[in-house]
Amino acid sequence: MLPSSPKVVVCGAGLAGIAAAYHVARAHEGADVLLVDAGHPLSLTSDKSTEAYRNWWPGPDRAMTDFMNRSIDLMEAIARETGNRINLNRRGYAFATTDAAKIPFLAEMANSAEARGGGPARWHESRGSTYLPSPERGYDLPLSGADVITDPRLIRQHFAYLAPETVAVVHARRAGWLSAQQLGMVMLEASRARGVRFVRGRVVAFETAGGRVSAVQVDQDSGPLRIEATHVVLAGGPLQTGLTRMLGIDDLPIVAEPHFKVSFPDPLGGLPREAPMLIWLDAQHLPWTEDERAALAEDSSAAWLLGPFPAGVHGRPEGAGTTMILFNQHGQALAEPVFPLAEPEHYAEIALRGMATMVPGLKAYDARSFRPYVDGGYYSRTVENRPLIGPLPVEGAYVSCAYSGFGVMAACAGGELAASHVLGKPLPDYAPAFLPSRYGDPSYRALLESWGEDGQL
């Protein structure tokens, strides 16, 4: 039974932890809520992703779509309440290809998203079809679902900056991006106004009594600190497994996957400022010049750059200036994250060249001509790429983690769901899909064998 004045300690002050504290404080005025982190809030991985959002998700059910629709509702509410301090837009995601054989796959994506609550699919195959571009600013465009565009006239009219060989574009509409830092700060400030406190220190142990969490031990620069707790929420991001091991739980099914992004100036406007998030669906060879190709072929340490690169390069405009951010390949998943991350060799060059295949205007640039800024973090993820939100086997202990590359977009609904578990509030229909205990269900383990796509773009 929930005490009248629960003492809730949230371990981890990234977006997931801040959102959990925010929702506990909003839902229970008598709760004593404490955030604990070894670093400053929002300083580890919360801003290392695309900072984008979408309600377009694969199955096998509609749990992720319903979860994301709820999170987007909450983000839009914050945007309205703050005069859009979080810089939320709704430009969408545009998937593009030069391969006509992929058009049936794109149609299947759109139909599948519609069936799972992502909104209607609209088809633009010939002249006379009306397509409405997304506005550069604002987040209240009523369109949801996706526009599947195969009419060459419409592609050239609205996406003239894409490769001229592009034969199809799918524009998912309830999607866009925002400022992860501002979203976190808005929730952190609102939490502090409701009495939530922040303690800087490293969690070193949990105490239990009668099988239930009773206290958290924290190591601070000034010495050890013991914090009484009736509930703990473990929101450690890539450091999550270290926290759960302190509770004797060694089998949390997550890995840490390194990802990077690179920022470039785009003074020539190769990537228009009003563009949506762009995702290239084609594998490719990077567009080197003949002289570059010959030089790379002679260098045994760099010849691999002439080989094939997988589909999935993506990028978008950033901010009000001329900056663009690009994303490409990532490293191998690790059981334990390592800090600082080692920047992949030639990452900036690969990302720029790869995006230039999709947006030929970027071929005017050479990554060596700029000072690109490469930033990286870990996507902490489960095998099926769904989060872990709910109770652990130790009474009073909960997790809110494994948000992979969708932590920014999922933080609001994830924090709300974690708070509902802690406070014993009614749970939404999607809650069982994210329980840590789901892996103990034989039917769920069987489902994992045929899961298919994992939801990560």
C-alpha positions as CSV (number, residue, x, y, z in Angstrom):
1,M,0.0,0.0,0.0
2,L,1.3,3.4,-0.9
3,P,2.2,5.5,2.1
4,S,0.7,9.0,2.4
5,S,4.1,10.6,2.0
6,P,6.1,8.3,-0.3
7,K,9.9,8.9,-0.5
8,V,10.8,8.4,-4.1
9,V,14.4,8.5,-5.2
10,V,15.0,8.7,-9.0
11,C,18.5,7.5,-9.9
12,G,19.5,9.3,-13.1
13,A,18.8,12.9,-14.1
14,G,18.6,12.4,-17.9
15,L,15.3,13.0,-19.7
16,A,13.9,9.6,-18.5
17,G,14.7,10.3,-14.8
18,I,13.6,14.0,-14.9
19,A,10.3,13.0,-16.6
20,A,9.6,10.3,-13.9
21,A,10.3,12.8,-11.1
22,Y,8.1,15.4,-12.9
23,H,5.2,13.1,-13.2
24,V,5.4,11.7,-9.7
25,A,5.4,15.3,-8.3
26,R,2.5,16.3,-10.5
27,A,0.4,13.2,-9.6
28,H,1.1,13.2,-5.8
29,E,1.5,16.5,-3.9
30,G,2.6,14.7,-0.8
31,A,5.5,12.8,-2.4
32,D,9.0,13.6,-1.3
33,V,10.9,13.2,-4.6
34,L,14.7,13.3,-5.0
35,L,16.8,13.1,-8.2
36,V,20.3,11.7,-7.9
37,D,23.0,11.8,-10.5
38,A,26.8,11.7,-10.6
39,G,26.8,14.5,-13.1
40,H,24.7,17.6,-13.9
41,P,21.2,17.0,-15.1
42,L,20.9,16.3,-18.9
43,S,24.6,16.0,-19.3
44,L,25.2,12.4,-20.4
45,T,23.2,11.2,-23.4
46,S,19.9,13.1,-23.4
47,D,20.8,15.4,-26.3
48,K,23.0,12.9,-28.4
49,S,20.1,11.6,-30.6
50,T,18.3,13.1,-33.5
51,E,16.1,15.0,-31.0
52,A,13.3,14.0,-33.3
53,Y,9.9,12.3,-32.8
54,R,7.4,10.2,-34.7
55,N,4.3,8.1,-34.2
56,W,5.3,5.8,-37.1
57,W,6.2,2.4,-35.6
58,P,6.2,-1.2,-36.8
59,G,4.3,-4.0,-34.9
60,P,3.6,-6.6,-34.1
61,D,0.9,-4.6,-32.2
62,R,0.0,-1.0,-31.7
63,A,1.6,-0.6,-28.3
64,M,4.5,1.6,-29.5
65,T,2.2,3.8,-31.6
66,D,-0.2,4.3,-28.7
67,F,2.7,5.0,-26.4
68,M,4.3,7.6,-28.8
69,N,0.9,9.2,-29.6
70,R,0.5,9.8,-25.8
71,S,4.1,11.1,-25.5
72,I,3.5,13.5,-28.4
73,D,0.3,14.7,-26.8
74,L,2.2,15.5,-23.6
75,M,5.0,17.3,-25.6
76,E,2.4,19.4,-27.4
77,A,0.8,20.3,-24.1
78,I,4.2,21.5,-22.8
79,A,4.7,23.5,-26.0
80,R,1.4,25.2,-25.6
81,E,2.0,25.9,-21.9
82,T,5.4,27.5,-22.5
83,G,4.9,29.4,-25.7
84,N,6.8,26.6,-27.5
85,R,10.0,27.0,-25.5
86,I,10.9,23.5,-26.5
87,N,11.0,24.5,-30.2
88,L,8.7,21.7,-31.3
89,N,8.0,21.5,-35.0
90,R,6.0,19.1,-37.1
91,R,7.9,18.9,-40.3
92,G,7.7,15.2,-40.5
93,Y,10.0,12.4,-41.7
94,A,10.6,12.0,-45.4
95,F,11.7,8.5,-46.5
96,A,13.1,8.5,-50.1
97,T,14.4,6.0,-52.6
98,T,15.6,5.7,-56.2
99,D,14.6,2.0,-56.3
100,A,11.1,1.4,-57.8
101,A,11.2,-2.1,-56.3
102,K,10.9,-0.5,-52.9
103,I,7.6,1.2,-53.6
104,P,5.5,-1.9,-52.5
105,F,7.5,-1.9,-49.2
106,L,6.7,1.8,-48.7
107,A,3.1,1.1,-49.3
108,E,3.2,-1.7,-46.8
109,M,4.8,0.6,-44.3
110,A,2.1,3.2,-44.7
111,N,-0.7,0.7,-44.5
112,S,0.8,-1.0,-41.5
113,A,1.2,2.4,-39.7
114,E,-2.4,3.2,-40.4
115,A,-3.6,-0.1,-39.1
116,R,-1.7,0.5,-35.8
117,G,-3.1,4.0,-35.2
118,G,-0.4,6.1,-36.9
119,G,-3.0,7.9,-39.1
120,P,-4.3,7.5,-42.7
121,A,-2.2,6.7,-45.7
122,R,-2.7,9.1,-48.7
123,W,-1.6,8.2,-52.2
124,H,-0.1,10.6,-54.8
125,E,0.5,8.6,-57.9
126,S,-0.6,10.8,-60.8
127,R,-1.4,14.4,-61.8
128,G,-4.2,16.0,-60.1
129,S,-3.3,14.8,-56.6
130,T,-3.0,17.4,-53.9
131,Y,-0.1,17.3,-51.5
132,L,0.2,19.8,-48.6
133,P,3.8,20.5,-47.4
134,S,4.5,20.7,-43.7
135,P,5.1,24.2,-42.4
136,E,8.6,25.1,-41.3
137,R,7.4,26.2,-37.8
138,G,4.6,25.2,-35.6
139,Y,3.3,21.8,-34.4
140,D,-0.5,22.0,-34.9
141,L,-0.8,20.8,-38.5
142,P,-3.9,18.6,-38.4
143,L,-2.5,16.0,-40.8
144,S,-1.4,12.7,-39.4
145,G,-0.5,9.4,-41.2
146,A,1.6,9.6,-44.3
147,D,1.7,10.8,-47.9
148,V,3.1,8.2,-50.3
149,I,4.3,10.2,-53.3
150,T,5.3,8.5,-56.6
151,D,4.2,11.2,-59.0
152,P,7.5,12.6,-60.4
153,R,5.9,16.0,-60.8
154,L,5.1,16.3,-57.1
155,I,8.5,15.0,-56.1
156,R,10.3,17.6,-58.2
157,Q,7.9,20.3,-57.1
158,H,8.2,19.8,-53.4
159,F,11.5,17.9,-53.0
160,A,13.6,19.4,-55.7
161,Y,16.7,19.1,-53.6
162,L,16.6,15.3,-53.5
163,A,18.6,13.2,-56.0
164,P,16.9,13.6,-59.5
165,E,16.6,9.7,-59.6
166,T,14.3,9.7,-56.6
167,V,11.1,7.7,-57.5
168,A,9.2,7.7,-54.3
169,V,8.9,9.8,-51.1
170,V,6.9,8.8,-48.0
171,H,6.2,11.8,-45.8
172,A,5.2,10.7,-42.3
173,R,3.3,13.6,-40.7
174,R,3.0,13.3,-36.9
175,A,6.7,13.7,-36.6
176,G,9.4,16.4,-36.4
177,W,11.9,17.5,-33.8
178,L,12.5,19.7,-30.8
179,S,15.1,20.8,-28.3
180,A,15.8,17.9,-25.9
181,Q,17.7,20.2,-23.5
182,Q,14.8,22.7,-23.3
183,L,12.3,19.8,-22.8
184,G,14.4,18.5,-20.0
185,M,14.8,22.0,-18.4
186,V,11.1,22.8,-18.6
187,M,10.3,19.6,-16.7
188,L,13.2,20.0,-14.3
189,E,12.1,23.6,-13.4
190,A,8.5,22.5,-13.0
191,S,9.6,19.6,-10.8
192,R,11.7,21.9,-8.6
193,A,8.7,24.2,-8.2
194,R,6.8,21.2,-6.8
195,G,9.5,20.5,-4.3
196,V,11.7,17.9,-6.2
197,R,15.3,18.2,-5.1
198,F,18.5,17.3,-6.9
199,V,21.5,15.6,-5.2
200,R,24.7,15.3,-7.1
201,G,26.5,12.1,-6.2
202,R,27.1,8.5,-7.4
203,V,24.7,5.8,-6.3
204,V,26.8,3.1,-4.7
205,A,24.3,0.8,-3.0
206,F,20.7,0.1,-2.2
207,E,19.5,-1.0,1.2
208,T,16.5,-3.4,1.6
209,A,14.4,-4.5,4.5
210,G,12.0,-7.4,4.3
211,G,12.6,-7.7,0.6
212,R,11.7,-4.0,0.0
213,V,13.9,-1.0,-0.9
214,S,14.5,1.1,2.2
215,A,17.4,3.5,1.4
216,V,19.9,4.6,-1.2
217,Q,23.6,5.1,-0.5
218,V,25.3,7.9,-2.4
219,D,28.9,8.8,-2.6
220,Q,29.4,12.6,-2.8
221,D,32.6,14.7,-2.8
222,S,31.8,15.7,0.7
223,G,31.4,12.1,1.9
224,P,28.8,9.3,2.0
225,L,25.0,10.1,2.1
226,R,22.2,7.8,3.1
227,I,18.8,8.6,1.7
228,E,15.7,6.9,3.0
229,A,13.4,5.6,0.3
230,T,10.0,3.9,0.0
231,H,10.5,3.7,-3.8
232,V,13.3,4.0,-6.3
233,V,13.2,4.5,-10.0
234,L,16.3,3.4,-11.9
235,A,16.7,5.6,-14.9
236,G,20.4,5.3,-15.6
237,G,20.4,5.3,-19.4
238,P,23.5,3.5,-20.6
239,L,24.6,3.0,-17.0
240,Q,21.5,1.1,-16.1
241,T,22.9,-2.4,-15.7
242,G,25.3,-1.1,-13.0
243,L,22.3,0.2,-11.0
244,T,20.3,-3.0,-11.3
245,R,23.2,-5.1,-10.3
246,M,23.2,-3.3,-6.9
247,L,19.8,-4.9,-6.4
248,G,21.1,-8.3,-7.3
249,I,19.6,-8.3,-10.7
250,D,22.1,-9.4,-13.3
251,D,19.9,-10.3,-16.3
252,L,18.5,-7.0,-17.5
253,P,18.3,-7.7,-21.2
254,I,19.9,-4.5,-22.6
255,V,23.0,-3.6,-24.5
256,A,24.6,-0.2,-25.2
257,E,24.9,0.8,-28.9
258,P,27.2,3.7,-29.7
259,H,25.7,6.4,-32.1
260,F,27.1,9.6,-33.3
261,K,26.0,12.8,-35.0
262,V,27.9,15.5,-36.8
263,S,27.1,19.2,-37.3
264,F,28.1,21.0,-40.4
265,P,27.6,24.6,-41.6
266,D,25.5,24.7,-44.8
267,P,26.1,28.3,-46.1
268,L,25.1,27.4,-49.6
269,G,21.7,26.0,-48.5
270,G,22.2,22.6,-50.0
271,L,19.7,21.3,-47.4
272,P,16.8,23.7,-47.4
273,R,15.9,25.1,-44.0
274,E,12.3,24.1,-44.3
275,A,13.1,20.4,-45.1
276,P,11.7,17.6,-42.9
277,M,13.9,14.9,-41.4
278,L,15.3,13.1,-44.4
279,I,16.0,9.3,-44.5
280,W,17.7,7.6,-47.5
281,L,16.4,4.1,-48.0
282,D,19.1,3.0,-50.4
283,A,22.4,1.3,-49.8
284,Q,25.2,3.2,-51.6
285,H,28.8,3.7,-52.5
286,L,30.0,7.1,-51.4
287,P,30.2,9.7,-54.2
288,W,34.0,10.2,-54.5
289,T,35.6,11.9,-57.4
290,E,37.8,9.8,-59.7
291,D,41.0,11.3,-58.2
292,E,39.7,10.6,-54.7
293,R,38.8,7.1,-55.7
294,A,42.2,6.4,-57.1
295,A,43.9,7.8,-54.0
296,L,41.8,5.7,-51.7
297,A,42.4,2.6,-53.7
298,E,46.1,3.0,-53.2
299,D,45.8,3.4,-49.4
300,S,45.2,0.0,-47.8
301,S,44.0,1.6,-44.6
302,A,41.3,3.7,-46.4
303,A,40.3,1.4,-49.3
304,W,37.3,0.2,-47.3
305,L,35.7,3.7,-47.9
306,L,35.2,2.5,-51.5
307,G,33.0,-0.3,-50.4
308,P,29.2,-0.4,-50.0
309,F,27.5,1.5,-47.1
310,P,24.1,0.5,-45.7
311,A,20.8,2.3,-46.2
312,G,19.7,4.7,-43.5
313,V,21.8,7.8,-43.7
314,H,19.6,10.7,-42.4
315,G,19.8,14.3,-41.5
316,R,18.0,17.6,-41.0
317,P,18.4,21.3,-40.6
318,E,19.3,22.5,-37.1
319,G,18.4,25.8,-35.5
320,A,17.8,29.2,-37.0
321,G,21.2,29.5,-38.7
322,T,22.8,27.4,-41.5
323,T,23.7,24.3,-39.5
324,M,22.7,20.8,-40.5
325,I,23.2,17.6,-38.5
326,L,23.8,14.3,-40.1
327,F,23.7,10.7,-38.9
328,N,25.2,7.6,-40.3
329,Q,26.6,4.2,-39.3
330,H,27.2,3.2,-35.7
331,G,29.5,0.8,-33.9
332,Q,28.9,-2.6,-32.5
333,A,26.6,-3.1,-29.4
334,L,28.5,-3.4,-26.1
335,A,27.5,-5.2,-23.0
336,E,29.1,-2.3,-21.0
337,P,29.4,1.3,-22.2
338,V,32.9,2.9,-22.3
339,F,33.4,6.6,-21.7
340,P,34.6,8.6,-23.4
341,L,33.4,7.3,-26.7
342,A,35.9,6.8,-29.5
343,E,34.9,8.7,-32.6
344,P,34.6,6.4,-35.6
345,E,37.3,6.9,-38.2
346,H,36.3,9.3,-41.0
347,Y,32.8,9.6,-39.5
348,A,32.2,13.2,-40.6
349,E,33.4,12.5,-44.2
350,I,31.2,9.4,-44.4
351,A,28.1,11.2,-43.1
352,L,28.5,14.1,-45.4
353,R,29.3,12.0,-48.5
354,G,26.5,9.7,-47.7
355,M,23.9,12.5,-47.3
356,A,25.2,14.0,-50.5
357,T,23.9,11.0,-52.4
358,M,20.4,11.9,-51.2
359,V,20.9,15.7,-51.4
360,P,23.3,16.4,-54.3
361,G,23.6,20.1,-53.3
362,L,25.9,18.9,-50.4
363,K,28.5,17.6,-52.9
364,A,29.8,21.2,-53.0
365,Y,31.3,20.6,-49.5
366,D,34.3,18.7,-48.3
367,A,34.3,17.7,-44.7
368,R,38.0,18.6,-44.5
369,S,37.1,22.2,-45.4
370,F,35.1,22.7,-42.2
371,R,35.5,22.0,-38.5
372,P,32.7,19.6,-38.1
373,Y,31.5,18.9,-34.6
374,V,31.0,15.2,-33.9
375,D,29.1,14.2,-30.8
376,G,28.1,10.8,-29.6
377,G,26.4,8.7,-27.0
378,Y,24.9,5.3,-26.4
379,Y,21.5,3.9,-27.3
380,S,20.6,1.6,-24.5
381,R,18.2,-1.0,-26.0
382,T,16.5,-4.3,-25.7
383,V,16.6,-6.9,-28.4
384,E,13.2,-5.9,-29.8
385,N,13.9,-2.2,-29.2
386,R,11.1,-1.6,-26.7
387,P,11.7,0.2,-23.4
388,L,11.7,-1.3,-19.9
389,I,9.2,0.5,-17.7
390,G,7.7,-1.0,-14.5
391,P,8.5,-2.9,-11.4
392,L,11.5,-5.0,-10.7
393,P,11.6,-8.2,-8.5
394,V,12.7,-6.2,-5.5
395,E,9.6,-4.5,-4.0
396,G,9.6,-0.8,-4.3
397,A,12.1,-0.8,-7.2
398,Y,11.2,0.3,-10.7
399,V,13.0,0.9,-14.0
400,S,12.5,3.4,-16.8
401,C,15.2,2.7,-19.3
402,A,16.2,1.1,-22.6
403,Y,14.8,4.0,-24.7
404,S,17.3,3.4,-27.5
405,G,17.2,6.1,-30.1
406,F,13.7,7.3,-29.1
407,G,14.4,8.5,-25.6
408,V,13.6,12.2,-26.4
409,M,10.3,11.4,-28.0
410,A,9.3,8.8,-25.4
411,A,10.4,10.6,-22.2
412,C,7.1,12.3,-21.4
413,A,4.9,9.1,-21.7
414,G,7.7,7.0,-20.2
415,G,7.9,9.3,-17.2
416,E,4.1,9.3,-16.8
417,L,4.0,5.5,-17.0
418,A,6.8,5.0,-14.5
419,A,5.0,7.4,-12.1
420,S,1.7,5.5,-12.5
421,H,3.5,2.3,-11.5
422,V,5.1,3.9,-8.5
423,L,1.9,5.5,-7.3
424,G,-0.4,2.7,-8.0
425,K,-2.4,4.7,-10.6
426,P,-4.5,3.1,-13.4
427,L,-2.2,1.9,-16.2
428,P,-2.8,2.5,-20.0
429,D,-3.4,-0.4,-22.3
430,Y,0.2,-0.3,-23.6
431,A,1.8,-0.7,-20.1
432,P,2.2,-4.6,-20.3
433,A,4.2,-4.3,-23.5
434,F,7.0,-2.6,-21.6
435,L,7.1,-4.5,-18.3
436,P,10.5,-6.0,-17.5
437,S,8.7,-9.2,-16.5
438,R,7.6,-9.8,-20.1
439,Y,10.6,-11.9,-20.9
440,G,9.4,-14.5,-18.3
441,D,6.4,-15.2,-20.5
442,P,7.0,-18.2,-22.8
443,S,4.6,-16.9,-25.4
444,Y,6.5,-13.5,-25.5
445,R,9.8,-15.3,-25.9
446,A,8.3,-17.2,-28.8
447,L,7.1,-14.0,-30.4
448,L,10.6,-12.6,-30.2
449,E,11.8,-15.4,-32.5
450,S,9.7,-13.9,-35.3
451,W,9.7,-10.3,-34.4
452,G,11.0,-8.8,-37.6
453,E,11.8,-5.1,-37.8
454,D,12.9,-3.5,-34.6
455,G,11.5,0.0,-34.9
456,Q,14.8,1.7,-35.2
457,L,15.3,3.9,-38.3
